């Protein structure tokens, strides 16, 4: 995105922010290496234990193709303690070379058609024949398409049959209680040691394809792989349904391995991404997912690489990159539009209500304006104090009827502008404050995602 369109100044003018941002990173974002190492080792022991149990199922044993670490920890973008891990359980069914992955008509989603000349009986030897045939026939519908819901039913049924819901394991000399629950397409395994925070591991079954097996329907991927012939050529489809869309054939495209390559070796990309996530967390913007923020950075990294300027751009001072990406996210929120990198026809912000997106946009607009004003005033101490306040400590706003700071503004069906309660810029919400308690009772439900400016 053109810095001119973002109304940014020269990078050197934002260098005054770098020191405080680095300090915030050390204080509240950086994860202790020893703690991380122990958490990863413990989590992988539990995952290994579960996989061995699942291998007792004949079908799973044959189609299981390993695990893939995905999500913030795998990408090096984690901003809190290592208490959550995302693991893809990779499945490679025997028809992976005899199928066609098609665009579904819904951007970002595909469907998988089994070629008609493939026999409806797959055999890996007599020992697997009956179990495999029964499972595979059940996940492919009468028209030859793999059903997402049937794969999930098989996965969840098998898991429930083979893995106890509550078991005590001895891990590294300590007793660990392991439980699990279903969470959409994932099965969330929770492990808890005495006197420690629980660790959650999301296990999601995915289907893997490789170039040569089936062609990816993503033109962006096809273009990317042509220019990066030595990079990973495996990609995945995830059984993630789209809300309010009833079609059990559709699967979500996923290119996690390629995304990791795109973000690698770019000096300040990951630190800046984590600062954006920290800002998001501090204001409790739950609709702005980590993947949405990651997608913004991937798009920018790809654009800079195309211009041959990626290394220089991400070597810019941290203050400039912080303001740059804050401004880019602000622009996307203003229009409530964020194209999916791998399929630009898909709007990742589609599930964010317009008023919520506009509210977040207004908040970022005020943050940006105030930072620029403080830079102009030259009050370095107050500037650093303000930036710290944005990134350290949760913010809940005290609502007020001040006409100067509307919480959000939106247009109703007939185009009239609506202003909802606004807040006092100087008064921070406190649970023991009578003034705050009285105001809180008056907050309309749709305004409760409001933000604070110190």
N, C-alpha and C positions, 0 to 999 in steps of 0.2 A: 504494500500500500504506500502511495506517495506521501512522504512526510509533509509536503506542502498542503495536501488535502487534510492532513491531521492538524495543521496549524502549529507545527513544532518548530523549535529554534535549533540552532547549531548544537551538535552533541556536547560541545565543551561547556555550554551553559547549564547543563544538568549534572556535571561532574560533582557539584556540591552535595548531591544526594547519595553518592556512591558509598561514602564512609558509613552513614547511618544504615543503609541497606545491608552492607556487609555485617554490621554489628547485629542487626536483627536476624540475619541468617545464622550467625553463630549462637545467638541466644535461644531462638525458638524454632528454627527450621532444621538445622543440621542434626542428623541422627547419630548417636554414639555408635561407633563402629563395632565395639565389643558386644553391646546390647543387640545390635542388628545381627551379628554373626550367630549368637546363641539362638535368637528367635527363628532365624532361617533354618538352622540345623534341627531344631525341635519340630518345626512345621513340616520339614521334609521327612522326618521319621514317621510322623503321623500319615502323611500322604503315601509313603511307601507301604506302610501297614495296610492302608485301605486298598491300594492297588492290588496287593497280593491277595486280599480277600475277594476282590472283584474278578480276579483271574480264574476263580473257581467256576465262573460261568463260561461255558464253552465258546459262545459267540464272542464275548468280550475278550477272552484270551487270544482269539485269532485276529480280531479287528483292531485291538489296542496298538497304537503306534507311538507311545510315549507321552510325556507331559511337556507342556510349554508354559513357562512363566510369562504372565502378561500383567498389564496394569501398572500402576505408579511405581511399585517397588522395582519391577523388572526394567522399567524405563529410566530409573534413577531420578524419579520425580516425586518421591514420597516426601510429605511435609510434616508428618506426625510420627509418633512412635510406631515401630514395625509390628502392629497388631492386626493387620489385614493383608492377606495375600490372595492373588487371583491366579488360578491354575487352569489351563485348558487341558482337558483329557482328549487327546487326539485320536480320532477313529479313522481307519482307512478300510472301507468296505471293499469286497472283491470286485465291485463293478466300477471302481474309480476310473478305470481306463475305458469304460464302455458307456459313458454318460455324457450328457451335454448340459453345461451350466448356462442357463438362459436368463436374460433380464426379465424381471417379473412384470414390468409395467409400473412398478413402484420403485422410485429411485433409491439406490442403496441396498436393494433386496433382490435376490435371485431365486430361481427354482431349478431343481435338478431332475432332468429327464433321462431315464434309462433307455438306451437304444433298443429298438424293437427286436433286433436280431440276437439279443442276449438271452440265453435260456433262462427260464424262471426257476431253475434249480442250480444252486451254486454249491460245490462240494470241495472241502479241503481234506478229503480222506474220510473213510467210513466213520471214524470216531466223532467227527464233527457234523456229519451229514444232516441228521434229523434236526438238531438244534439250530444250525445255521439256516437251513431251508425254512424252518418255521419262522424264525426271527426276520429274515430278509423279505419273505413274502408279506409279512405284516407291516413292514415300514414302507412298502411301495404300493401305491394305490392302483386301481384298475386301469388308469390311463398311463401308468409307467412313471409317475412322479414320486419322489421320496417325500414322505409326510413328516413334517417337523414334529407334530404332536405325537405321532407314533414312535418316533425315535426317543422323545422325552419320556413317554410312557414306559418304553422298554428300559431306559436308563434308570428311571426312578424306581421301577418295580424290582429290577435287579439289585440296586443299591439297598433297598429296604429289606430284601430277602437275605442278603449276605453280610450286611454291616449292622451291628447292634446300635440302637439309638443312644445308648448310654453305657460306656465302658471305661474302666480304669486301666491306664497303661503306665508302665514304669519307663520313664524316659530320662536318660542321663542321671539315674539314681533317684529320681523324684517321681511321685505319683501324679499322674495327669488325668483329669476327667475329660473324656472326649464324647461329645454329643453332636447330633446333626439335625438339620431341618431343611425343608425345601424352600427355596427363594427364587421364584420364577424359573428360568431355565437352569439355574445353579442349584447345587446342593451345598449348603454352608456348613462346614465342619467347624465346631468350636472346641478349642482345647484350653483347659484352665488348670494351672498349678495353684496350690495353696498360696495365699498372700500375694498373688500377682494378677495382672490384668489378663482377661481372656484374649486369645488370638483366634481370629476367624479366617478360615480358608474357603474361598469360593471355588468349587469344582464345576466346570462347565464342559459338557461334551461338545466337541466340534468336529466337523468333517474336513479333512485335509485334501488338497489337490496340489498338483505340481504341473508346471508347464510341460506338456507332453502327455499328461493324463487328460486334462481338459483345459480349454482356453478360458482365461478369466474374462468375464464380460465387461470389466472396467477398462474403458479406453485410456484413462489416466495411468493405470497400472501397465498396460501394454506399452505406452509411450515411455514410462519410467524405466521399465525393464530393458527396453532397447538401448537406452543410454547407460545402463548399469548392468552389463551382461554378467559380471562376476558376483552380483548380489543375490540374496535368497530368492528362489523361484517358487517356494511353497506358499500357499495362501489358504485361507480357511473360510468356512461359512458357519455361522453361529445360529443356534435355534432360538433367536431372540425375536419374539413377536412384536408387532407394532400395535400400540394401543388403538382400539376402536377400528381395527381392520381385521376382518374375519376371513383369513385365508391360510390354511394349514400347510400350504406348499412353500411358502416364502421363507427364506433364510437371509440373515444379515451378512453382507460381505465384511471380511476382516483381513487386514494386511499388517498385523502387529510386527512381524519380522522386518518388513520393509520400513515401517515407521521408525523403528529403532535405528536402522541404518541412516535414515534421513537426519535424525537428531544427533548422531554421533559426531564427536570431535568438533563441536561448535562451542567455543569457549564459554560464553555467557548465556547460552540458550536455556540450559537446565536451571541455573540459579534464578534467571528471570521468570521462568515458568513457575517455579516454586513460590516466588514472591507473589505472583498473581493468584495462585491457589491459596496462599496464606491470607491475602486480602479478601478473597471470596469466603473463606472459612470464618474470618473475623466478623464479617457482616451476615453470616449464616444464609448465604444465597444458595440454597440447596438445589435450585433448578439449573444452576450453572455448573454442569458436571465437569469433572476433571478431564474427561475426554473432549469436551467442547473446547476447553482451554488448550489442551494439547493440539487439537486440530488447527487452531489459530497459529500456533508456532510451526507446525508442519507446513502449512500453506506458505508462511513467510520464508521458512528455510528453503523450500523448493523454489520459490520465486527468486531468492537471492542466489541460489545455485545456478539457475538458468541465466542470470546476468553475470555470473562469474565473480560475484562479490560476497559470497556467503561468509567466508572466514573473516574478512574485514568488517562486515556488518556486525557479526556476533562478537567481535573483539571491541566494539564500542563500549564506552564506560557504562557501568551497571545502572547509573541514574538515568541516562538517556534511554536505554532499553526498557527500563521500568515504565517511564512515561510513554514511550513509543507503543508498547503492547497494551498498556492501560487505554491509550487512545484508540487503538485498533479494536479492542473488545468493545469499547464505548460505541464506536461506529456501527458494529454489528448489532449491538443491542438497540440502538436507535431505530434501525429498520426491522429489528427482530428477524434477521436473516444471517445464517452462517452456513455456507455451502460445505458439504462433506467433501474432504479433499479428494477421495477416490471416486466420487460420483457427484459433481457439482450441482446436478439437478436436485439433489436431496438437501433440504433445509434442516440442519440439526436443531435449530431453535423452534421447530414447528410445535413442540410440546410445551413451550414456555408461553404462558398467557401474555397477551400484548401489554396489559397494564403492568405486569411484573417486569417484563423487559424494559419498558419505558421508565419504571421506577429505578431500576438498576442503572440505566443510562443517565438519568438525572443525577444520581448519586456520584457516578464517575465524572460527570461534567463538573460538578461542584468541587470534587477532589482536585481535578486537573486545574481548575481556575484558581483555587486557593494556593496550590503549590506554586503556580506561576507568579501569583501575587507576592508570595513570601520570598521567592527568588528575587523579584524586582526590589523588594524592600531591603534585601541584604541582611535580614535578621537570621543568621545561620542557626543560632540556638533555638529559636522558635520554629524554624523550618524543620530541624531534626526532631524536635519534640512532636510536631504535628505528624510527621511521617511515621514515627514510632507508634503514635496513638492509632494510626490506621492499621498497623500490622501486629500489635501486641495487645492482648486482652480483648475479650468479646465485647461488642458494642450492641446495646439495646437502646433504642431511642426513647426519649421522653416526648410524648406527643403534645403539641400546643396548637393554638389557633392563630399562629402568626401568619399574616398574609405573604410574608417574604419567602417562605421556604415550603412550597407544597410538597407533600410526600409523593404523590404521583398525580398525573393528569392523563385522562384518556378521553376518547371520543365515543359517545354512545351511538346507538343505531341510527339516530337521525342527525348525527354530526355535531351535536352540541358538546362543548367542552365541560368536563366535570372535574372539580377540585375536591379532594378529600382532605381530611385533617392534615395539618402541617405541624412542624415541630420547632421548638426553640433551639437555636444553634448552640447555645451555651450550656444548656441544662442536660446532663446525662442521667439516664434512667437509673434509679436506685430502688431496691426492693423495700427499704425501710423509709422511703420518702412519701409522706402523705400526699403531697402534690402529684407525685408520679402515680400513686395508686388510684387516685381519683380520675386522672386523665386516662389511665390504662383501661378503665371500665368503659370508656367512651369510644375506644378505637374500633372502627368497623373491621370485620374479618379480613376484607381484601386489602386493608392498609397495614396489616401486621408485619409485612415483609419490608417495612420502611428502613431507611438507613440513617446513620448519624454522621454529622460533620462536627468535629470538635472546634 
